[in-house]
Amino acid sequence: MDVAHKDHLLAAFHGLLGATALLLCVLAEALVFALQRSAALYLVPVTAMLLLSRYRRRGRTAGRGIGIGLVDFSCLKPPRRLRLPVAALREHMELIGCFDRGSIEFMTDAIRSSGMGNETYFPPALHYLPPASTHAHAVQEAHMLFFPALDGLFAKTRVPPSAVGALVVNCSGFCPGSSFASVIASRYGMRSDVRTFNLSGMGCSAGSVGVDVAAAVLRAHAASYAVVVSAEILTVGWYSGKDRGKLLLNCNFRTGCSAALVTNSVGAQVKYRLLNVTRTNTTANDRSYRAGYREEDDEGITGFTLGQGVGRMVSELLRAHLVTLSISILPWREKLNYTAALLVSMRRRGQDKLAGSSSGASAAPMPDFRTAADHFCLPSSGKPMILRLGKGLGLGEREMEAALMTFHRFGNQSAASLWYQLAYLEAKGRVRKGDTVWQLGIGSGLKANSLVWERVAVADDVAGGRHGWNALGPWMECIHQYPVWE
């Protein structure tokens, strides 16, 4: 019997069982009332109904105690022919002829200072002279990204596409018709009732948004499996003008794609359990809204602009986000320690203010997030930003390693970067059963979204055991070279 049919029958059985139990509770309450028994007896059916309601809610979202679980994920390793070393990219930009000397020097310096290596990839159309940015080339790039990543996912999980009840596709800069979700559903012959969602313009945080959407669909409908696909189409995102605020997109973003399978199925074997989803946006603030946007320059060339003061706006966003997140994920001991440190800091500031001293202008204390998570996947926006964010969170070199090495090897792959970082941690054999992983994404808007996972499966044997080299994913053949520290 098909996996989806089994899950539908199981859900129907649980629904019938719950309705029967609820009816019995109501009849018991009516019987107590009719017989005019002691008032205390009224509490028995009411308590039973409350317990039943709580059990049913937990049963719908936490089969076998796993809640929303991550079955597995797959990350694309582009073909080597698409590799573009930094020196080759500089030569390529000179041959294109659309950039002046100042723009070429600016992009070269930005790439070298960002911590990017020589093994990143560009889509085929951007290797042309001049680069091609047609609709057809963008669609071809999407096929090159989506289909190998999904083939790998279905092969790893052994879950057929016919069992997928929801499909969420993240692609910020390119949204064709038919949608990418329709393209994928057609390619894999998914069910006629599959719920498809196509998210665009969400930026690098879209991977977390996609998981949140998929989890909500699984909880609300009789679906067992949902697939979240994340990628960025660079063919139409290439900027050929002279505005340096827009040239940064050419410097950091590179080719990549991820596909993740999440479930709430009772019988599914999962690698991770979803502990927390926290989403924060400051879009109502005009400065935050204009921190990143796509527009035309003075010459009519479209590009993505990073607005002035984006660093300050990101800091304000993170402060609001971390307050909400820390309430959910920090252990009580760290919450008490942080509260005590915050009160002491506020008291010192008040005393310094009364004394007319400016020494109290030190930064507010920060909770130790290492007590809440064992591993960290951070926004992959270049070495300087990763170091700044990591130090702000009180993280050390080892906690920032996955983000730094992923950017060095693959560049910024937008929403897919968080999954390449998790693949790095797994390839290194660091994620053990019981460990927690925090994925933090920051995107245009501005918005910050966090996913916190707990490893519930035994770690893969990357040295050649049951999973062998397949456990290395996109890091196959190169993981032994990392970390690389300058």
KEGU-280078 format. One record per residue (C-alpha): residue number from 0; residue in three letters; x, y, z. Coordinates in steps of 0.1 Angstrom, whole numbers, always signed. Layout:
// residues N
[NUM, "ALA", [X, Y, Z]]
...
END
This chain:
// residues 486
[0, "MET", [+0, +0, +0]]
[1, "ASP", [+12, +35, -9]]
[2, "VAL", [+28, +54, +20]]
[3, "ALA", [+3, +83, +16]]
[4, "HIS", [-27, +59, +16]]
[5, "LYS", [-14, +43, +49]]
[6, "ASP", [-11, +77, +65]]
[7, "HIS", [-46, +88, +53]]
[8, "LEU", [-61, +56, +68]]
[9, "LEU", [-42, +60, +100]]
[10, "ALA", [-53, +96, +103]]
[11, "ALA", [-89, +86, +97]]
[12, "PHE", [-87, +59, +123]]
[13, "HIS", [-73, +83, +149]]
[14, "GLY", [-100, +108, +141]]
[15, "LEU", [-128, +82, +145]]
[16, "LEU", [-112, +69, +177]]
[17, "GLY", [-110, +105, +191]]
[18, "ALA", [-146, +113, +181]]
[19, "THR", [-158, +81, +198]]
[20, "ALA", [-140, +89, +230]]
[21, "LEU", [-153, +125, +230]]
[22, "LEU", [-189, +112, +225]]
[23, "LEU", [-184, +89, +255]]
[24, "CYS", [-172, +117, +277]]
[25, "VAL", [-202, +138, +267]]
[26, "LEU", [-226, +109, +275]]
[27, "ALA", [-209, +104, +308]]
[28, "GLU", [-213, +141, +317]]
[29, "ALA", [-250, +139, +307]]
[30, "LEU", [-255, +108, +328]]
[31, "VAL", [-240, +124, +359]]
[32, "PHE", [-263, +154, +354]]
[33, "ALA", [-294, +132, +349]]
[34, "LEU", [-287, +111, +380]]
[35, "GLN", [-279, +142, +400]]
[36, "ARG", [-248, +128, +415]]
[37, "SER", [-222, +146, +435]]
[38, "ALA", [-208, +178, +420]]
[39, "ALA", [-173, +164, +422]]
[40, "LEU", [-182, +138, +396]]
[41, "TYR", [-188, +165, +370]]
[42, "LEU", [-150, +170, +369]]
[43, "VAL", [-143, +134, +358]]
[44, "PRO", [-157, +137, +323]]
[45, "VAL", [-145, +173, +319]]
[46, "THR", [-110, +163, +329]]
[47, "ALA", [-111, +133, +305]]
[48, "MET", [-122, +156, +276]]
[49, "LEU", [-94, +181, +284]]
[50, "LEU", [-68, +153, +285]]
[51, "LEU", [-82, +138, +253]]
[52, "SER", [-80, +172, +236]]
[53, "ARG", [-44, +177, +247]]
[54, "TYR", [-35, +141, +236]]
[55, "ARG", [-51, +146, +202]]
[56, "ARG", [-32, +179, +196]]
[57, "ARG", [+1, +163, +206]]
[58, "GLY", [-8, +132, +185]]
[59, "ARG", [-14, +153, +154]]
[60, "THR", [+19, +172, +157]]
[61, "ALA", [+41, +149, +176]]
[62, "GLY", [+37, +114, +164]]
[63, "ARG", [+61, +92, +184]]
[64, "GLY", [+72, +124, +201]]
[65, "ILE", [+90, +137, +171]]
[66, "GLY", [+66, +166, +162]]
[67, "ILE", [+77, +180, +129]]
[68, "GLY", [+108, +160, +118]]
[69, "LEU", [+134, +164, +92]]
[70, "VAL", [+138, +131, +73]]
[71, "ASP", [+169, +142, +54]]
[72, "PHE", [+181, +168, +31]]
[73, "SER", [+202, +171, -1]]
[74, "CYS", [+226, +197, -13]]
[75, "LEU", [+237, +201, -49]]
[76, "LYS", [+273, +200, -58]]
[77, "PRO", [+275, +218, -92]]
[78, "PRO", [+296, +202, -120]]
[79, "ARG", [+332, +212, -119]]
[80, "ARG", [+330, +228, -154]]
[81, "LEU", [+311, +256, -138]]
[82, "ARG", [+339, +264, -113]]
[83, "LEU", [+351, +301, -114]]
[84, "PRO", [+383, +310, -95]]
[85, "VAL", [+387, +346, -84]]
[86, "ALA", [+415, +353, -110]]
[87, "ALA", [+393, +338, -138]]
[88, "LEU", [+363, +359, -127]]
[89, "ARG", [+384, +391, -129]]
[90, "GLU", [+396, +382, -164]]
[91, "HIS", [+360, +374, -173]]
[92, "MET", [+348, +408, -161]]
[93, "GLU", [+375, +425, -181]]
[94, "LEU", [+366, +406, -213]]
[95, "ILE", [+329, +414, -209]]
[96, "GLY", [+335, +451, -215]]
[97, "CYS", [+306, +465, -195]]
[98, "PHE", [+326, +473, -164]]
[99, "ASP", [+351, +502, -160]]
[100, "ARG", [+384, +497, -143]]
[101, "GLY", [+371, +511, -110]]
[102, "SER", [+342, +487, -109]]
[103, "ILE", [+365, +457, -116]]
[104, "GLU", [+390, +467, -89]]
[105, "PHE", [+361, +472, -64]]
[106, "MET", [+346, +438, -71]]
[107, "THR", [+380, +420, -70]]
[108, "ASP", [+388, +436, -36]]
[109, "ALA", [+354, +428, -23]]
[110, "ILE", [+357, +392, -32]]
[111, "ARG", [+392, +388, -18]]
[112, "SER", [+383, +405, +15]]
[113, "SER", [+351, +384, +18]]
[114, "GLY", [+370, +351, +24]]
[115, "MET", [+357, +334, -7]]
[116, "GLY", [+379, +307, -22]]
[117, "ASN", [+386, +295, -58]]
[118, "GLU", [+361, +266, -59]]
[119, "THR", [+328, +284, -62]]
[120, "TYR", [+304, +281, -92]]
[121, "PHE", [+286, +303, -116]]
[122, "PRO", [+256, +292, -138]]
[123, "PRO", [+264, +283, -174]]
[124, "ALA", [+248, +315, -189]]
[125, "LEU", [+272, +337, -169]]
[126, "HIS", [+302, +320, -184]]
[127, "TYR", [+293, +333, -218]]
[128, "LEU", [+309, +364, -234]]
[129, "PRO", [+288, +385, -229]]
[130, "PRO", [+268, +368, -201]]
[131, "ALA", [+233, +357, -212]]
[132, "SER", [+204, +368, -190]]
[133, "THR", [+174, +356, -210]]
[134, "HIS", [+143, +340, -195]]
[135, "ALA", [+152, +307, -212]]
[136, "HIS", [+187, +306, -197]]
[137, "ALA", [+172, +313, -163]]
[138, "VAL", [+148, +284, -166]]
[139, "GLN", [+176, +261, -178]]
[140, "GLU", [+196, +271, -147]]
[141, "ALA", [+166, +263, -125]]
[142, "HIS", [+163, +228, -140]]
[143, "MET", [+200, +223, -135]]
[144, "LEU", [+196, +231, -98]]
[145, "PHE", [+163, +217, -88]]
[146, "PHE", [+163, +183, -104]]
[147, "PRO", [+196, +168, -93]]
[148, "ALA", [+190, +181, -57]]
[149, "LEU", [+155, +165, -56]]
[150, "ASP", [+168, +133, -72]]
[151, "GLY", [+194, +130, -45]]
[152, "LEU", [+167, +137, -18]]
[153, "PHE", [+143, +110, -30]]
[154, "ALA", [+171, +85, -34]]
[155, "LYS", [+184, +92, +2]]
[156, "THR", [+151, +91, +19]]
[157, "ARG", [+134, +64, -3]]
[158, "VAL", [+102, +84, -1]]
[159, "PRO", [+85, +85, -35]]
[160, "PRO", [+74, +118, -49]]
[161, "SER", [+38, +105, -49]]
[162, "ALA", [+39, +106, -11]]
[163, "VAL", [+47, +143, -10]]
[164, "GLY", [+16, +163, +2]]
[165, "ALA", [+31, +198, +1]]
[166, "LEU", [+59, +214, -19]]
[167, "VAL", [+75, +248, -10]]
[168, "VAL", [+100, +264, -34]]
[169, "ASN", [+122, +294, -24]]
[170, "CYS", [+137, +316, -51]]
[171, "SER", [+139, +353, -44]]
[172, "GLY", [+149, +369, -77]]
[173, "PHE", [+132, +350, -104]]
[174, "CYS", [+95, +339, -104]]
[175, "PRO", [+84, +326, -138]]
[176, "GLY", [+51, +312, -149]]
[177, "SER", [+44, +284, -146]]
[178, "SER", [+58, +286, -111]]
[179, "PHE", [+88, +266, -101]]
[180, "ALA", [+65, +246, -78]]
[181, "SER", [+44, +236, -108]]
[182, "VAL", [+75, +227, -128]]
[183, "ILE", [+87, +204, -100]]
[184, "ALA", [+53, +188, -94]]
[185, "SER", [+50, +181, -132]]
[186, "ARG", [+85, +167, -135]]
[187, "TYR", [+80, +142, -107]]
[188, "GLY", [+43, +134, -113]]
[189, "MET", [+32, +144, -79]]
[190, "ARG", [-4, +139, -67]]
[191, "SER", [-32, +160, -80]]
[192, "ASP", [-39, +173, -44]]
[193, "VAL", [-4, +183, -36]]
[194, "ARG", [-3, +217, -20]]
[195, "THR", [+23, +239, -38]]
[196, "PHE", [+38, +272, -26]]
[197, "ASN", [+62, +295, -45]]
[198, "LEU", [+80, +320, -23]]
[199, "SER", [+99, +349, -39]]
[200, "GLY", [+116, +381, -27]]
[201, "MET", [+122, +366, +8]]
[202, "GLY", [+160, +367, +6]]
[203, "CYS", [+185, +346, +24]]
[204, "SER", [+160, +338, +52]]
[205, "ALA", [+136, +320, +29]]
[206, "GLY", [+149, +285, +39]]
[207, "SER", [+136, +290, +74]]
[208, "VAL", [+103, +305, +61]]
[209, "GLY", [+99, +275, +38]]
[210, "VAL", [+102, +250, +67]]
[211, "ASP", [+77, +271, +87]]
[212, "VAL", [+52, +270, +59]]
[213, "ALA", [+57, +233, +53]]
[214, "ALA", [+53, +226, +90]]
[215, "ALA", [+20, +246, +91]]
[216, "VAL", [+7, +227, +61]]
[217, "LEU", [+15, +193, +77]]
[218, "ARG", [-2, +203, +109]]
[219, "ALA", [-33, +217, +92]]
[220, "HIS", [-39, +191, +65]]
[221, "ALA", [-38, +153, +62]]
[222, "ALA", [-4, +154, +45]]
[223, "SER", [+25, +133, +57]]
[224, "TYR", [+55, +147, +38]]
[225, "ALA", [+65, +181, +26]]
[226, "VAL", [+95, +191, +5]]
[227, "VAL", [+112, +225, +8]]
[228, "VAL", [+135, +235, -21]]
[229, "SER", [+158, +265, -18]]
[230, "ALA", [+179, +281, -46]]
[231, "GLU", [+188, +314, -62]]
[232, "ILE", [+187, +320, -99]]
[233, "LEU", [+218, +341, -107]]
[234, "THR", [+213, +343, -145]]
[235, "VAL", [+188, +371, -141]]
[236, "GLY", [+204, +386, -110]]
[237, "TRP", [+237, +396, -127]]
[238, "TYR", [+243, +434, -126]]
[239, "SER", [+262, +450, -154]]
[240, "GLY", [+261, +486, -143]]
[241, "LYS", [+284, +508, -123]]
[242, "ASP", [+265, +514, -90]]
[243, "ARG", [+287, +499, -63]]
[244, "GLY", [+258, +493, -40]]
[245, "LYS", [+245, +469, -66]]
[246, "LEU", [+278, +454, -77]]
[247, "LEU", [+281, +435, -43]]
[248, "LEU", [+255, +410, -55]]
[249, "ASN", [+280, +399, -82]]
[250, "CYS", [+307, +394, -56]]
[251, "ASN", [+290, +372, -30]]
[252, "PHE", [+263, +351, -46]]
[253, "ARG", [+271, +318, -62]]
[254, "THR", [+253, +287, -75]]
[255, "GLY", [+237, +261, -52]]
[256, "CYS", [+205, +244, -43]]
[257, "SER", [+191, +224, -13]]
[258, "ALA", [+161, +202, -9]]
[259, "ALA", [+147, +191, +25]]
[260, "LEU", [+120, +165, +34]]
[261, "VAL", [+100, +172, +65]]
[262, "THR", [+72, +151, +80]]
[263, "ASN", [+48, +146, +108]]
[264, "SER", [+41, +109, +99]]
[265, "VAL", [+40, +86, +129]]
[266, "GLY", [+60, +59, +113]]
[267, "ALA", [+87, +80, +95]]
[268, "GLN", [+123, +77, +104]]
[269, "VAL", [+137, +112, +110]]
[270, "LYS", [+172, +126, +116]]
[271, "TYR", [+161, +158, +133]]
[272, "ARG", [+132, +170, +154]]
[273, "LEU", [+121, +206, +150]]
[274, "LEU", [+122, +223, +184]]
[275, "ASN", [+115, +259, +176]]
[276, "VAL", [+106, +283, +148]]
[277, "THR", [+110, +320, +156]]
[278, "ARG", [+104, +347, +130]]
[279, "THR", [+109, +385, +134]]
[280, "ASN", [+105, +413, +109]]
[281, "THR", [+110, +450, +110]]
[282, "THR", [+94, +457, +76]]
[283, "ALA", [+71, +484, +91]]
[284, "ASN", [+103, +505, +97]]
[285, "ASP", [+110, +524, +65]]
[286, "ARG", [+147, +523, +70]]
[287, "SER", [+146, +486, +75]]
[288, "TYR", [+124, +482, +45]]
[289, "ARG", [+148, +501, +23]]
[290, "ALA", [+179, +482, +36]]
[291, "GLY", [+177, +459, +6]]
[292, "TYR", [+157, +462, -26]]
[293, "ARG", [+157, +457, -63]]
[294, "GLU", [+155, +488, -85]]
[295, "GLU", [+169, +504, -117]]
[296, "ASP", [+200, +526, -116]]
[297, "ASP", [+204, +559, -134]]
[298, "GLU", [+211, +540, -167]]
[299, "GLY", [+180, +518, -164]]
[300, "ILE", [+200, +487, -154]]
[301, "THR", [+182, +466, -128]]
[302, "GLY", [+201, +455, -97]]
[303, "PHE", [+198, +447, -60]]
[304, "THR", [+208, +475, -37]]
[305, "LEU", [+221, +473, -2]]
[306, "GLY", [+209, +505, +14]]
[307, "GLN", [+229, +528, +37]]
[308, "GLY", [+230, +519, +74]]
[309, "VAL", [+221, +482, +67]]
[310, "GLY", [+245, +471, +93]]
[311, "ARG", [+228, +491, +120]]
[312, "MET", [+194, +480, +109]]
[313, "VAL", [+205, +443, +110]]
[314, "SER", [+218, +449, +146]]
[315, "GLU", [+184, +463, +157]]
[316, "LEU", [+166, +435, +140]]
[317, "LEU", [+188, +409, +157]]
[318, "ARG", [+183, +424, +191]]
[319, "ALA", [+145, +421, +188]]
[320, "HIS", [+148, +386, +173]]
[321, "LEU", [+172, +373, +200]]
[322, "VAL", [+150, +385, +228]]
[323, "THR", [+121, +364, +215]]
[324, "LEU", [+142, +334, +206]]
[325, "SER", [+161, +334, +240]]
[326, "ILE", [+128, +331, +259]]
[327, "SER", [+121, +299, +240]]
[328, "ILE", [+154, +281, +238]]
[329, "LEU", [+177, +292, +266]]
[330, "PRO", [+178, +269, +297]]
[331, "TRP", [+164, +284, +329]]
[332, "ARG", [+199, +287, +344]]
[333, "GLU", [+211, +309, +316]]
[334, "LYS", [+179, +329, +317]]
[335, "LEU", [+185, +337, +354]]
[336, "ASN", [+222, +345, +348]]
[337, "TYR", [+213, +368, +319]]
[338, "THR", [+186, +385, +339]]
[339, "ALA", [+210, +391, +368]]
[340, "ALA", [+237, +404, +345]]
[341, "LEU", [+212, +427, +328]]
[342, "LEU", [+200, +442, +361]]
[343, "VAL", [+235, +448, +373]]
[344, "SER", [+243, +465, +339]]
[345, "MET", [+212, +487, +342]]
[346, "ARG", [+221, +496, +378]]
[347, "ARG", [+256, +506, +368]]
[348, "ARG", [+244, +527, +339]]
[349, "GLY", [+220, +545, +362]]
[350, "GLN", [+247, +552, +388]]
[351, "ASP", [+271, +564, +361]]
[352, "LYS", [+244, +587, +346]]
[353, "LEU", [+238, +602, +380]]
[354, "ALA", [+275, +607, +385]]
[355, "GLY", [+278, +624, +351]]
[356, "SER", [+302, +596, +339]]
[357, "SER", [+302, +582, +304]]
[358, "SER", [+318, +549, +313]]
[359, "GLY", [+284, +533, +316]]
[360, "ALA", [+279, +534, +278]]
[361, "SER", [+291, +498, +275]]
[362, "ALA", [+272, +473, +255]]
[363, "ALA", [+243, +454, +271]]
[364, "PRO", [+252, +419, +282]]
[365, "MET", [+244, +390, +258]]
[366, "PRO", [+231, +356, +268]]
[367, "ASP", [+254, +326, +262]]
[368, "PHE", [+236, +309, +233]]
[369, "ARG", [+261, +281, +234]]
[370, "THR", [+240, +268, +264]]
[371, "ALA", [+210, +265, +240]]
[372, "ALA", [+226, +251, +209]]
[373, "ASP", [+256, +228, +202]]
[374, "HIS", [+260, +238, +165]]
[375, "PHE", [+254, +270, +146]]
[376, "CYS", [+245, +278, +110]]
[377, "LEU", [+248, +316, +104]]
[378, "PRO", [+239, +339, +75]]
[379, "SER", [+265, +333, +48]]
[380, "SER", [+272, +369, +39]]
[381, "GLY", [+310, +370, +39]]
[382, "LYS", [+338, +366, +64]]
[383, "PRO", [+337, +401, +79]]
[384, "MET", [+299, +399, +86]]
[385, "ILE", [+301, +363, +99]]
[386, "LEU", [+328, +372, +123]]
[387, "ARG", [+310, +403, +134]]
[388, "LEU", [+277, +384, +140]]
[389, "GLY", [+295, +355, +157]]
[390, "LYS", [+314, +376, +181]]
[391, "GLY", [+282, +395, +189]]
[392, "LEU", [+266, +363, +198]]
[393, "GLY", [+296, +353, +219]]
[394, "LEU", [+306, +324, +196]]
[395, "GLY", [+341, +311, +191]]
[396, "GLU", [+360, +301, +160]]
[397, "ARG", [+347, +265, +161]]
[398, "GLU", [+310, +277, +163]]
[399, "MET", [+315, +300, +133]]
[400, "GLU", [+335, +274, +113]]
[401, "ALA", [+306, +260, +93]]
[402, "ALA", [+295, +294, +81]]
[403, "LEU", [+331, +305, +72]]
[404, "MET", [+340, +273, +54]]
[405, "THR", [+308, +271, +35]]
[406, "PHE", [+312, +306, +22]]
[407, "HIS", [+349, +299, +13]]
[408, "ARG", [+339, +267, -6]]
[409, "PHE", [+305, +276, -21]]
[410, "GLY", [+300, +314, -16]]
[411, "ASN", [+266, +328, -6]]
[412, "GLN", [+239, +305, -19]]
[413, "SER", [+211, +325, -4]]
[414, "ALA", [+184, +304, +14]]
[415, "ALA", [+203, +271, +6]]
[416, "SER", [+235, +282, +25]]
[417, "LEU", [+221, +271, +59]]
[418, "TRP", [+217, +235, +46]]
[419, "TYR", [+253, +235, +31]]
[420, "GLN", [+265, +244, +66]]
[421, "LEU", [+245, +216, +82]]
[422, "ALA", [+260, +193, +56]]
[423, "TYR", [+295, +205, +66]]
[424, "LEU", [+288, +198, +103]]
[425, "GLU", [+276, +163, +94]]
[426, "ALA", [+305, +156, +71]]
[427, "LYS", [+328, +165, +99]]
[428, "GLY", [+309, +140, +121]]
[429, "ARG", [+302, +166, +148]]
[430, "VAL", [+264, +163, +150]]
[431, "ARG", [+256, +135, +175]]
[432, "LYS", [+223, +122, +188]]
[433, "GLY", [+209, +147, +213]]
[434, "ASP", [+228, +177, +198]]
[435, "THR", [+209, +208, +189]]
[436, "VAL", [+215, +229, +157]]
[437, "TRP", [+205, +265, +154]]
[438, "GLN", [+199, +278, +118]]
[439, "LEU", [+197, +316, +116]]
[440, "GLY", [+187, +333, +84]]
[441, "ILE", [+185, +371, +77]]
[442, "GLY", [+168, +384, +46]]
[443, "SER", [+154, +415, +29]]
[444, "GLY", [+126, +432, +46]]
[445, "LEU", [+144, +431, +70]]
[446, "LYS", [+136, +397, +86]]
[447, "ALA", [+153, +373, +108]]
[448, "ASN", [+142, +337, +111]]
[449, "SER", [+155, +308, +132]]
[450, "LEU", [+151, +271, +132]]
[451, "VAL", [+163, +250, +161]]
[452, "TRP", [+167, +212, +155]]
[453, "GLU", [+175, +183, +178]]
[454, "ARG", [+193, +153, +163]]
[455, "VAL", [+173, +122, +171]]
[456, "ALA", [+190, +97, +149]]
[457, "VAL", [+224, +81, +154]]
[458, "ALA", [+251, +101, +136]]
[459, "ASP", [+262, +89, +101]]
[460, "ASP", [+294, +70, +98]]
[461, "VAL", [+312, +92, +73]]
[462, "ALA", [+344, +71, +75]]
[463, "GLY", [+329, +44, +52]]
[464, "GLY", [+303, +26, +74]]
[465, "ARG", [+266, +22, +66]]
[466, "HIS", [+262, +55, +49]]
[467, "GLY", [+298, +58, +37]]
[468, "TRP", [+307, +87, +15]]
[469, "ASN", [+271, +95, +7]]
[470, "ALA", [+269, +112, +42]]
[471, "LEU", [+294, +138, +30]]
[472, "GLY", [+269, +153, +5]]
[473, "PRO", [+283, +183, -14]]
[474, "TRP", [+316, +181, +7]]
[475, "MET", [+326, +148, -9]]
[476, "GLU", [+362, +148, -20]]
[477, "CYS", [+370, +181, -2]]
[478, "ILE", [+360, +178, +34]]
[479, "HIS", [+395, +167, +44]]
[480, "GLN", [+408, +201, +33]]
[481, "TYR", [+388, +220, +58]]
[482, "PRO", [+389, +240, +79]]
[483, "VAL", [+411, +265, +60]]
[484, "TRP", [+423, +294, +81]]
[485, "GLU", [+442, +323, +66]]
END
